[in-house]
Amino acid sequence: MEQRVAALVDFYRRVQTERMQGVPILNLALSVEAVGFRRAETPEDAPEPEHEPVAEGVLITPWFMSLVRLPLALQPHGNRVARKFVRDFGSEGFEFIGAHDDAVGYHETCALFSPMDGFATQAQAVETALASLALVRPELAKEVVKASEPVPARRAFFMARRNGPGATP
């Protein structure tokens, strides 16, 4: 799992240096970082390709923060790029969109923040990523240190995303 997550981080670092230079939404106070990735429990009766083991966590970049589902084995795009899927992530369901790069293979993302101009430091972005994960992984709630400044708007945004557009609470 560590190698797959490292490949994901390396890919987005390359995107930052090769494609994002000079793009106004790039927050130069931030860097690419994977937060809280762990192997997700997959139901045995899940349809293919959902039964494949995945790592789940938050990816922070200087231009977005997203929940990510990364298959533990390199996978082809399988005509899933840009397609939307509702997936369980922790205790909630979220709408993910398929992505692919030859270096990383197929993976799925669910945007939390974009652009990242509301974050002054990397530590603040990591703290927000951990707080977001704690909302869907109750076992993390005890481990997350309370933010030094309140972020109710961010939490409200995150919770509104949980079942995708048009979902009812």
Secondary structure, 3 states (H helix, E strand, C coil): CHHHHHHHHHHHHHHHHHHCCCCCCCCCCCCCEEEEEEECCCCCCCCCCCCCCEEEEEEECCCCEEEEEEECCCCCCCCCECCEEEEEECCEEEEEEEEEECCCEEEEEEEEECCCCCCCCHHHHHHHHHHHHHHHCHHHCCCCCCCCCCCHHHHHHHHHCCCCCCCCC
